Amino acid sequence: MTATNYHEPVLLQACVEGLNLKPGGTYVDVTFGGGGHSREILRQLSSGPDSPGRLIVFDQDPDARANADAIDDPRLTFVAANFRHLKRYLRLYKIDQVDGILADLGISSHQIDTPERGFSTRFDADLDMRMSQSGELTARKVINEYPEEQLHKIFGMYGEVTNAKTLAGVIAANRVNRPLETINDLKAVLQRYAPRGREYKYFAQVFQALRIEVNQELVTLEEFLMQVPEVLATDGRLVVMAYHSLEDRLVKNFIKSGNFRGDIEKDLYGNEIKPLQSVTRKPIEASAEEVARNPRARSAKLRIAEKRP
């Protein structure tokens, strides 16, 4: 499997340019996936004996390791872990600070297109949705074991489902007679409550909510962002690409204020307390040409920030 088949990198050039690469610098790609962004970073880093560049890549999906193994490059270090453990693993490799960090959030095309992973409504499979197969929580457990009130909260907060309370009640009632074990089991329930003509979007909202809960995506993103200011060297860049408003809001607020509320705090002298400075006034979005070639790019929002001196 080639990296492009695994996942076509979105906004490739904008991401790499956003890192403002130094040939001999040390960089981190916390969402390696198919390695598309990482390959381009390596292409621009120095490979000379005096000051070679270095790239540390993270991915908790075992399928991504094969893509990393295919890159025979001593400058590349693969970390088989979730990027919420960024600082811990950098310390393990005796790295105090880095010159840039790239995060391409969400799921890869490979994960979506692998039926048994349970991410897509296009296939029937077990309700899984784990990005890491070592995780114990699955979508099946969420659907069948979470209290009705908790399902209501998840559908409303993570999926922004309009009839979240009704849906949670219906699922709770249906699972009494028989567990909902497969994607088609769940879709059969959703079908009756999806707005006519907008069934696909409704399914996508519910699946997004389940995926976020199973993988603790928003909590993980917050934990990662909180480590960034300490890990980034002065003038180092953070480049983050988000695919839905919940992720993008967290990134936007953190860059703006150093917290997730978006409230800018000041010191005793009236100076703003925030570790990062936004490089782009607005998020960068894909061109019409890229969206036509790669529909997944349609919802991507790329934000770039720099660590202040």
Number of C-alpha atoms within 10 A of each C-alpha: 8 13 20 13 10 21 21 22 22 24 21 16 12 15 25 18 12 23 21 15 19 15 18 17 17 22 28 24 23 27 25 27 32 27 25 19 24 26 16 14 24 19 10 14 21 17 17 10 7 8 12 15 23 24 23 22 25 26 23 20 19 15 15 21 19 14 18 24 12 11 14 8 13 11 16 20 16 17 19 16 18 17 23 20 15 21 17 13 17 17 12 9 10 9 14 13 19 22 24 29 24 24 22 24 18 18 15 19 17 19 21 19 16 13 16 16 19 26 28 21 17 13 17 16 19 20 26 24 26 23 22 16 14 10 10 10 16 21 27 22 16 19 21 19 14 14 13 20 13 14 25 19 17 23 24 19 13 22 23 17 22 14 14 20 18 13 22 22 15 15 19 21 12 14 14 10 8 10 17 24 18 17 22 17 16 21 17 11 15 18 14 11 14 19 14 10 8 9 16 14 13 21 19 16 19 22 24 22 21 27 25 20 22 21 18 12 17 15 12 15 17 17 15 18 22 15 15 22 20 15 21 23 19 17 16 27 29 29 23 25 25 21 18 16 14 14 19 20 15 20 26 23 16 24 25 20 20 23 20 17 13 16 12 15 13 12 8 6 6 8 10 13 12 18 21 25 19 18 16 12 8 12 17 16 19 21 12 12 9 15 17 12 11 15 14 18 20 16 15 25 22 25 24 28 25 25 23 16 9
